[in-house]
């Protein structure tokens, strides 16, 4: 029997009321069992794919990808979507959105008839609200093989429940933030920023039409998306010619893989790793933002200053650096720069603030603090900076100063402030390497091996530590020997004495001069250090509020060229110290004298009379050396080296700066039958072998000694003429 199409249409129109009633009944029944979340709950549960790190003031400073499966932006309010976008989305997905109560019954009937009659391609009838139900409840999402009748009824029930509890604005807002887009993109905000380089508030009609077309087919071919977008513009009586630039941008090759625009902040990538671990330790649900203790302006200044300094040092074979700034009172990290960045470094991903390196002379303050505490010396004590020979496993350890000179008898104040090596090594021997090793680890330096392993060189920083640990240990000195609540590592009096010495510009003038990068407008106690073969350069110091540590070198371990503490790390340290206190509005102030210290006028041989500070009970009004401590010139003949001396030169010093000092009466010096100089004192660049030294004196007197050098630089590799080296 032939049935007319008209009859079919009339019969279908008669079924619509019955179908709708049956569907409402079924949907209502299902709805009773659906505990759908509210709009505030959905918004609160939304998690962007990136964790945004904030500084202490709430300013974004770094983003971290925490969800590799999808790319989502933070939740965007409906008012922050452009009107053009809202219009295009409604036209494309649900033109009766503002009229229905969750289900477009007429549309549902038409879709069902089209699908059952086989009149053409299958049609969907899901409203925006019905689609949202599948986005907020995974059980209601469309399966890969299509929905069953029961699944459709459940979606309808959920849509009606949402419409009963949510406003239309809330529904549309949630839909725009949750709808899947192209590739890994989820939500219109992510698609807008990645594909078009815009915030959703700035989308024009053409751009909005492109995104609305992508909702229907997120991964559809370009020509299909453009055709659908053009249809949307035509309905709005807008010329489709405007689609060209938007389509080229959004649908070009690799568009979905681009980073969001504008680019997210990335000022603290290395510190972000530590913040991420703290964030991951939080119970779920975790916040989308995480406030750190960093200070964004100081962090950016540290990055900029370090990169500028390293760019200037690039011709001296320097490419890496790190900076740590701590709050003295709390220990909070104000700035953390782990690398100079990819433009300067081949190891930009390595956090050099946590890399173990030799700290060089930056360990000397802890040596002196321990010696003060044990009352072995006072700041006024006279220490001999002269050639010395210490027994070591390979022979004799002969430490030298960086300037390849010796300064005779100097006060402990001058010896520490000017970073003289020989007095520090002698103090380390007096304290014993094992005791010194334990005390350094009590300061949190995390040294490996043992004191006996490092021997006398431990006082000169032969062990390895990190910039983070070293900076925090200096913070302990700034806090009077206290690393934290209940952790009093050293005495407050000894820590104050060390700080007073390290802030004494006159005392460090022997090595650094009076005008160096270590001089600041306010109080600052600071120490530099250089490791073996110029592989590491440090500058660490504190003010009344902050402790700043800077390291420069090469992550690869390659040596630098002619870089010292004052030319490498110190300029960065000074710039940060001054910026910190300019921001605070006042210079740093020297700490008050703690209990247990006394002031005493001291006269003596080392320097003009001056007021000095002593731990109570150790003060002296006059300090002089005895006759047995006078210069070698007072001795008859050769005073140094001694007959049979064996020299194994300092392995922590570059070979080209090594010197052995000959001392005796004024005369003419001959070595292995060759005249090498005259006077009471001569610095000689050594070479391996057994040697005979002669001192020819007036009246025909000759004094001679034999000695041996092991492990020195070959003769033809160094000059016998002393040259000025950089200070530590």
C-alpha positions in Angstrom: 0.0 0.0 0.0 1.3 3.4 -0.9 1.1 6.0 1.9 1.5 9.6 1.1 4.2 11.7 2.7 1.5 14.1 3.9 -0.3 11.4 5.8 3.0 10.5 7.4 3.6 14.0 8.5 0.1 14.3 9.9 0.5 10.9 11.8 3.9 12.1 13.2 2.4 15.3 14.4 -0.2 13.3 16.2 2.5 11.3 18.0 4.4 14.3 19.2 2.2 15.0 22.3 2.2 11.3 23.3 6.0 11.0 22.8 6.7 14.2 24.8 4.5 13.1 27.7 6.1 9.7 27.8 9.6 11.2 27.7 8.8 13.7 30.4 7.5 10.9 32.6 10.6 8.7 32.0 13.0 11.6 32.3 11.4 12.7 35.6 11.7 9.3 37.0 15.4 9.1 36.2 16.0 12.6 37.4 15.1 11.6 40.9 18.3 9.5 41.1 20.7 12.1 39.6 22.7 14.0 42.1 24.0 16.6 39.7 26.4 19.4 41.1 25.4 23.0 41.3 26.9 25.8 39.3 29.2 26.9 42.2 30.3 23.3 42.7 31.1 22.9 39.0 33.0 26.2 38.9 34.9 25.3 42.1 35.9 21.9 40.8 37.3 23.4 37.5 41.0 22.9 37.3 43.2 24.5 34.7 45.8 22.4 33.1 48.5 24.8 34.4 49.3 25.6 38.0 49.8 29.3 38.4 52.5 30.3 40.9 52.0 33.6 42.6 54.5 35.7 44.4 54.0 36.9 48.0 51.8 39.8 46.8 49.6 37.6 44.5 51.3 38.5 41.2 51.6 35.6 38.7 55.3 34.6 38.4 55.4 31.1 36.9 53.1 28.6 35.2 53.5 24.8 35.4 51.7 22.2 33.3 50.2 19.8 35.8 47.7 18.0 33.5 49.3 16.6 30.3 46.1 15.1 29.0 44.2 18.4 28.2 44.8 22.1 28.0 42.4 24.2 30.0 42.5 27.8 31.0 41.2 29.2 34.3 37.4 29.7 34.6 36.1 32.7 32.6 32.9 34.5 33.7 30.2 34.8 31.0 30.6 38.6 31.0 34.2 38.1 29.8 33.2 36.3 26.6 32.5 38.6 23.7 28.9 39.1 22.7 29.8 37.9 19.2 31.0 34.6 20.6 27.9 34.1 22.8 25.7 34.8 19.8 27.5 32.4 17.4 27.6 29.6 20.0 23.8 29.8 20.6 23.1 30.0 16.8 25.3 27.0 16.1 24.3 24.7 18.9 20.9 25.7 20.3 19.1 28.6 18.7 16.1 28.1 21.0 18.4 28.0 24.1 16.7 31.0 25.8 13.2 29.6 25.1 13.2 25.9 26.2 13.5 24.4 29.6 16.4 22.1 28.9 14.9 20.1 26.0 13.9 21.4 22.6 10.9 19.0 22.1 10.2 20.1 18.6 13.8 19.7 17.7 13.9 16.3 19.3 10.8 15.2 17.4 12.2 16.4 14.1 15.5 14.6 14.8 13.8 11.4 15.8 11.6 11.5 12.6 14.6 12.2 10.4 16.7 9.4 12.0 13.8 6.8 11.8 12.5 7.7 8.4 15.9 7.5 6.7 15.3 10.8 5.0 18.9 11.8 5.1 21.9 12.1 7.4 21.3 11.5 11.1 20.5 14.6 13.1 21.2 15.4 16.7 18.8 17.3 19.0 21.0 17.9 22.1 20.5 21.3 23.5 23.3 23.2 25.2 21.9 22.2 28.5 21.8 18.5 27.5 25.4 18.7 26.3 26.4 20.3 29.6 24.9 17.4 31.5 27.3 15.1 29.7 30.2 17.5 30.5 29.6 17.7 34.2 28.6 14.0 34.7 30.8 11.5 32.9 28.1 8.8 33.1 26.0 11.0 30.8 28.6 11.7 28.2 28.0 10.3 24.7 29.6 6.9 24.3 31.7 6.2 21.2 29.0 4.0 19.7 26.2 6.5 20.3 23.6 6.8 23.1 21.0 4.2 23.9 17.4 5.2 24.6 18.0 4.9 28.4 21.1 7.1 28.0 19.1 9.7 26.1 16.4 9.7 28.8 19.1 10.2 31.5 20.5 13.2 29.6 17.1 14.7 29.3 16.4 14.2 33.0 19.7 15.8 33.9 19.1 18.8 31.6 15.7 19.4 33.2 17.3 19.2 36.6 20.0 21.7 35.6 17.4 24.1 34.1 15.4 23.9 37.4 18.4 24.9 39.5 20.7 27.0 37.3 20.1 30.2 35.4 20.6 30.4 31.7 23.7 32.6 32.2 25.2 30.0 34.5 24.5 27.2 32.0 26.0 29.0 29.1 29.0 30.1 31.2 29.7 26.5 32.3 29.3 25.2 28.7 31.8 27.6 27.3 34.4 26.7 29.9 33.9 22.9 29.6 33.1 22.2 25.9 35.8 20.1 24.1 37.6 22.0 21.3 40.3 21.1 18.8 43.0 18.6 19.8 43.8 18.7 23.5 42.0 22.0 24.0 39.1 22.1 26.4 36.9 25.1 26.7 36.5 28.2 24.5 39.1 30.2 26.6 41.9 27.7 25.8 40.9 27.6 22.1 40.7 31.3 21.9 44.2 31.9 23.4 45.9 29.0 21.6 44.3 29.2 18.2 43.7 32.9 17.9 46.1 34.4 20.3 43.3 36.4 22.0 41.4 36.4 25.3 37.7 35.4 24.7 36.6 38.9 25.5 38.3 40.3 22.4 36.9 37.9 19.7 35.2 39.5 16.7 32.3 38.0 14.7 34.5 36.0 12.3 36.7 34.6 15.1 33.6 33.7 17.1 32.1 31.9 14.1 35.3 29.8 13.7 35.2 28.7 17.3 31.5 28.0 17.2 31.9 25.9 14.1 34.7 23.9 15.9 32.2 23.0 18.7 30.1 21.0 16.2 33.2 19.2 14.8 36.4 19.9 16.9 38.7 18.1 14.5 36.8 18.6 11.3 38.7 19.5 8.1 39.5 23.2 7.5 37.0 23.5 4.6 34.2 22.1 6.7 34.8 24.4 9.6 35.0 27.4 7.2 31.8 26.4 5.5 29.9 26.1 8.8 31.4 29.4 10.1 30.3 31.1 6.9 26.7 29.8 7.4 26.7 31.3 10.9 27.9 34.7 9.6 25.3 34.6 6.8 22.5 34.2 9.3 23.9 37.3 11.1 24.2 39.2 7.7 27.9 39.4 8.0 30.2 39.0 4.9 32.1 35.7 5.0 35.2 37.5 3.5 36.2 38.3 7.0 36.8 34.6 7.7 40.2 34.5 5.9 42.6 35.8 8.5 40.8 34.0 11.4 40.7 30.7 9.6 44.4 31.0 8.6 45.4 31.6 12.2 43.1 29.1 13.9 43.2 26.2 11.4 46.8 26.4 10.2 49.3 23.6 10.7 50.2 23.0 14.3 47.7 25.7 15.6 46.4 23.4 18.4 49.9 22.8 19.7 50.9 26.5 20.1 51.4 27.9 23.5 48.7 30.2 24.8 49.0 33.9 23.9 49.8 36.0 25.6 52.7 33.8 26.9 52.2 32.8 30.6 54.7 34.1 33.1 58.0 32.2 33.4 60.2 34.0 35.9 61.1 31.2 38.3 61.3 27.9 36.4 63.7 26.2 38.8 62.0 27.3 42.0 58.7 26.1 40.5 59.9 22.5 40.9 60.1 22.9 44.6 56.7 24.7 44.8 55.2 22.0 42.7 56.3 19.3 45.2 54.7 21.3 48.0 51.5 21.7 45.9 51.3 18.0 45.1 51.5 17.2 48.8 48.2 19.0 49.4 45.0 17.0 49.7 42.7 17.0 46.7 41.1 19.1 45.4 44.2 21.2 45.0 44.0 25.0 44.3 44.6 26.3 40.8 47.0 28.9 42.1 49.7 28.6 44.7 51.2 31.5 46.6 55.0 31.4 47.1 57.3 33.6 49.2 59.0 34.9 46.1 59.0 38.7 45.4 58.3 39.2 41.7 60.2 42.5 41.2 63.3 41.1 43.1 63.1 37.8 41.2 63.1 39.6 37.9 65.9 41.9 38.9 68.0 38.9 40.0 67.4 37.2 36.6 68.2 40.4 34.7 71.2 41.3 36.7 72.7 37.8 36.5 72.2 37.5 32.8 73.7 41.0 32.2 76.8 40.1 34.2 77.3 36.8 32.5 76.9 38.3 29.1 79.8 40.6 30.0 81.8 37.6 31.2 81.1 35.5 28.2 84.5 36.3 26.7 86.1 34.9 29.8 84.5 31.5 29.3 81.7 32.0 31.8 78.1 30.9 31.0 76.3 29.8 34.2 75.2 31.4 37.4 72.7 31.2 40.2 71.2 33.5 42.9 69.4 32.9 46.2 67.9 35.6 48.3 66.6 34.8 51.8 64.7 36.7 54.4 66.9 36.6 57.6 64.1 36.5 60.1 61.9 33.8 58.5 64.2 32.0 56.0 61.7 32.6 53.3 63.0 32.6 49.7 62.7 36.0 48.2 64.4 35.2 44.9 65.7 31.9 43.4 67.5 31.9 40.0 68.9 28.5 39.1 70.4 29.3 35.7 71.4 32.0 33.4 68.9 30.7 30.8 69.0 29.0 27.4 70.4 32.0 25.6 73.6 31.8 27.6 73.9 28.3 29.0 73.9 24.8 27.5 72.6 23.5 30.8 69.7 25.9 31.4 67.5 23.1 32.8 70.0 22.4 35.6 69.3 24.2 38.9 72.8 25.4 39.9 71.5 26.7 43.2 71.2 23.0 44.2 74.4 21.8 42.4 77.3 20.7 44.6 80.4 22.8 44.0 83.6 23.7 45.9 82.9 26.9 47.9 86.5 28.1 48.2 87.1 30.9 50.7 83.4 31.3 51.6 84.0 28.7 54.3 86.6 30.9 56.1 84.0 32.8 58.2 82.9 29.5 59.8 86.5 28.6 60.6 87.1 32.0 62.3 83.7 31.9 64.2 84.7 28.5 65.6 88.2 29.7 66.6 86.7 32.8 68.3 84.1 30.6 70.1 86.8 28.3 71.4 88.9 31.4 72.4 91.9 30.2 70.3 92.1 33.7 68.9 90.6 37.2 69.0 90.0 39.6 66.2 93.2 41.4 67.3 95.4 38.3 67.5 98.4 38.3 65.3 98.5 35.5 62.7 101.5 34.8 60.5 100.9 34.9 56.8 104.2 33.4 55.7 105.3 30.3 53.8 104.3 27.1 55.6 104.6 23.4 55.1 102.0 21.0 56.3 102.3 17.2 56.2 99.9 15.7 53.7 99.3 12.3 52.2 101.4 13.0 49.1 104.1 14.9 50.9 104.0 18.5 52.1 101.0 20.8 51.6 102.2 24.3 50.9 99.2 26.7 50.7 99.6 30.1 49.1 97.6 33.3 48.8 95.8 34.2 45.6 98.1 37.2 45.0 101.1 34.9 45.3 102.4 37.1 48.1 102.8 36.8 51.8 102.0 39.6 54.3 103.8 38.7 57.4 102.1 39.2 60.7 98.6 40.5 60.4 95.6 40.7 62.8 92.9 38.0 62.6 90.6 40.8 61.4 92.7 41.6 58.4 93.4 37.9 57.7 89.7 37.1 57.4 88.5 40.3 55.8 91.3 40.1 53.2 90.8 36.3 52.7 94.4 35.3 53.4 94.8 31.5 53.0 97.7 30.6 55.3 96.2 31.9 58.5 92.9 30.1 57.7 94.7 26.8 57.0 96.6 27.1 60.3 93.4 27.8 62.2 91.8 24.8 60.5 94.7 22.6 61.7 94.3 24.0 65.3 90.6 23.2 65.3 91.3 19.8 63.6 89.8 18.9 60.3 87.3 16.4 61.9 85.9 19.0 64.3 85.7 21.6 61.6 84.0 19.1 59.3 81.3 18.4 62.0 80.7 22.1 62.7 80.4 22.9 59.0 77.7 20.2 58.6 76.0 21.5 61.7 75.6 24.7 59.7 73.7 22.7 57.2 76.3 22.5 54.4 75.9 18.8 53.8 79.6 18.1 53.2 80.5 14.5 52.2 83.4 12.2 53.1 85.2 13.3 56.4 87.5 15.9 57.9 90.4 13.5 57.5 89.6 13.1 53.8 89.9 16.8 53.1 92.7 17.5 55.6 94.0 21.0 56.0 92.5 22.1 52.7 89.0 21.9 54.2 89.5 25.4 55.7 89.9 26.7 52.1 86.7 25.1 50.8 87.9 21.9 49.3 84.6 20.1 50.1 81.4 20.6 48.1 78.2 22.2 49.0 75.3 24.0 47.3 74.6 27.7 46.9 71.2 27.2 48.7 72.8 25.5 51.7 75.7 28.0 51.9 73.4 31.0 51.7 71.2 29.6 54.5 74.3 29.0 56.6 75.3 32.7 56.2 71.7 33.5 57.2 72.6 31.7 60.4 75.5 34.0 61.0 73.3 37.0 60.4 70.9 35.6 63.1 73.6 35.3 65.7 74.5 31.7 65.1 70.9 30.4 65.0 69.6 28.4 62.0 66.0 28.1 63.3 64.0 27.6 66.4 66.1 25.7 68.9 69.1 25.3 66.5 71.9 27.4 68.0 74.9 26.3 66.0 77.4 28.8 67.1 77.6 31.5 69.7 76.0 34.9 69.1 79.2 36.7 70.1 81.4 34.8 67.6 78.8 35.3 64.8 78.7 39.0 65.5 82.5 39.3 65.4 82.6 37.6 62.0 79.9 39.9 60.7 81.7 43.0 62.0 85.0 41.8 60.3 83.3 41.0 57.0 81.8 44.5 56.9 85.1 46.2 57.6 86.2 47.8 54.3 89.5 49.0 55.7 90.4 45.5 56.9 89.8 43.9 53.5 91.8 46.6 51.7 94.9 44.5 51.8 93.4 42.3 49.1 90.4 44.1 47.6 91.4 47.8 47.9 89.1 50.4 49.3 86.8 50.7 46.3 85.4 47.3 45.4 82.0 45.8 44.6 81.9 44.6 48.2 81.3 48.2 49.4 77.6 49.1 50.0 75.8 52.2 51.3 74.6 50.5 54.4 75.8 47.6 56.6 76.7 44.4 54.8 78.9 41.5 55.8 80.2 39.8 52.7 82.7 37.2 51.6 83.9 36.0 48.2 85.4 32.7 47.2 87.1 31.0 44.3 87.6 27.3 43.8 90.3 25.2 42.3 91.4 26.3 38.8 88.8 29.1 38.7 85.9 26.6 38.3 83.6 28.4 40.8 83.2 31.9 41.9 81.0 33.0 44.9 79.9 36.0 46.7 77.7 35.6 49.8 76.7 38.1 52.4 74.0 39.5 54.6 72.4 42.8 55.6 70.1 43.4 58.6 67.1 41.9 56.7 68.4 39.7 53.8 71.0 37.2 52.9 72.1 37.1 49.3 74.2 34.3 47.7 75.6 34.4 44.1 77.5 31.8 42.2 79.0 32.0 38.7 81.0 29.5 36.8 80.3 26.7 34.3 77.9 23.8 34.9 80.3 21.6 32.9 83.1 22.3 35.4 85.2 24.0 32.8 87.5 26.7 34.3 86.8 30.4 33.8 89.5 32.9 32.6 90.7 35.6 34.9 87.5 35.8 37.0 87.6 36.6 40.7 85.1 37.2 43.4 85.1 40.9 42.8 84.8 40.6 39.0 82.5 37.6 38.8 79.8 37.2 41.4 80.2 40.4 43.5 78.7 42.9 41.1 75.4 40.8 41.0 75.4 40.6 44.8 75.9 44.3 45.2 73.2 45.2 42.8 70.6 43.0 44.6 71.6 44.2 48.1 71.2 47.8 47.1 67.9 47.2 45.2 66.5 45.4 48.2 67.2 48.3 50.6 66.2 51.0 48.1 62.8 49.3 47.9 62.5 49.1 51.7 63.3 52.8 51.9 66.2 52.7 54.2 69.8 51.4 54.2 70.8 48.4 56.2 71.9 49.0 59.8 74.7 47.3 61.7 73.4 44.9 64.4 73.7 46.0 68.1 76.5 44.6 70.3 75.3 41.3 71.8 75.9 40.3 75.4 79.2 38.8 76.2 81.3 41.2 74.0 83.4 44.1 75.2 85.2 47.0 73.4 88.9 47.6 74.1 91.5 50.0 72.7 94.4 47.8 71.4 97.9 48.8 70.5 100.4 46.5 68.9 102.7 45.6 66.0 100.2 44.8 63.4 98.5 48.1 62.8 97.8 51.5 64.4 95.9 51.5 67.7 92.2 50.9 67.3 89.1 49.9 69.2 88.6 46.2 68.9 85.9 43.8 70.1 86.5 40.8 72.3 84.6 38.0 73.9 84.6 38.9 77.6 87.7 37.6 79.3 89.9 37.5 76.2 90.5 41.3 75.8 94.0 42.7 75.6 95.2 46.3 75.5 98.5 45.5 73.7 99.4 42.7 71.3 103.0 42.2 70.1 104.9 39.4 68.5 107.9 37.8 70.2 111.5 37.9 68.9 111.1 34.3 67.7 108.4 35.5 65.2 110.4 38.1 63.3 111.1 38.0 59.5 113.4 35.5 58.1 115.8 38.3 57.2 116.7 38.4 60.9 118.1 34.9 60.6 121.6 34.2 59.5 121.8 32.8 56.0 118.8 31.0 54.4 115.7 31.0 56.7 113.4 29.3 54.2 113.3 26.7 52.7 114.7 24.4 55.4 117.3 21.8 54.4 115.7 18.7 52.9 112.3 20.4 52.5 109.8 18.6 50.3 107.1 20.7 48.5 103.9 19.3 47.1 102.2 22.4 45.9 98.6 23.4 46.5 96.2 21.3 44.2 93.5 23.8 44.8 95.4 26.7 43.2 96.1 27.1 39.4 99.6 26.0 38.7 100.6 29.2 37.0 100.0 31.2 40.3 102.0 28.9 42.5 105.1 30.4 44.2 107.7 29.2 46.7 109.2 32.1 48.8 112.9 32.1 49.6 113.8 34.2 52.7 117.1 35.0 54.5 119.7 37.7 54.8 120.0 40.3 52.0 122.1 38.7 49.3 122.2 37.2 45.9 120.1 34.1 45.2 121.3 31.2 43.0 119.3 28.1 42.0 121.0 25.1 40.4 124.0 27.2 39.4 121.9 30.1 37.9 121.4 33.6 39.4 117.7 34.2 40.0 117.6 37.4 42.0 118.7 39.3 45.1 117.4 40.7 48.3 116.1 39.3 51.6 113.1 37.7 50.0 112.3 36.2 46.6 109.2 34.5 45.1 110.0 31.6 42.8 107.8 29.8 40.2 108.6 26.2 40.9 109.2 23.2 38.7 109.6 19.5 39.6 112.9 18.1 40.7 115.6 18.3 43.3 117.2 21.7 43.6 120.1 23.3 45.3 119.6 26.9 46.5 122.5 29.2 47.4 122.5 32.6 49.1 125.7 34.5 48.4 126.3 37.1 51.1 128.7 40.0 51.5 132.2 39.0 52.6 132.1 35.9 50.5 129.8 33.9 52.8 127.6 31.3 51.1 124.7 29.4 52.6 123.0 26.6 50.7 120.2 24.1 51.1 118.8 21.2 49.1 115.0 20.8 48.6 112.6 18.9 46.3 109.5 19.9 44.5 106.8 17.4 43.5 103.7 17.9 41.5 104.5 21.4 40.3 104.1 22.9 36.8 106.9 22.1 34.3 109.5 24.8 34.1 108.8 25.9 30.6 105.1 26.4 31.4 105.4 29.2 33.9 107.3 32.4 34.2 109.7 33.0 37.0 108.5 36.6 37.1 105.7 37.1 39.7 102.5 38.5 38.3 99.6 40.0 40.1 96.6 37.7 40.4 93.0 38.5 41.2 91.8 38.5 44.8 89.5 35.9 46.2 
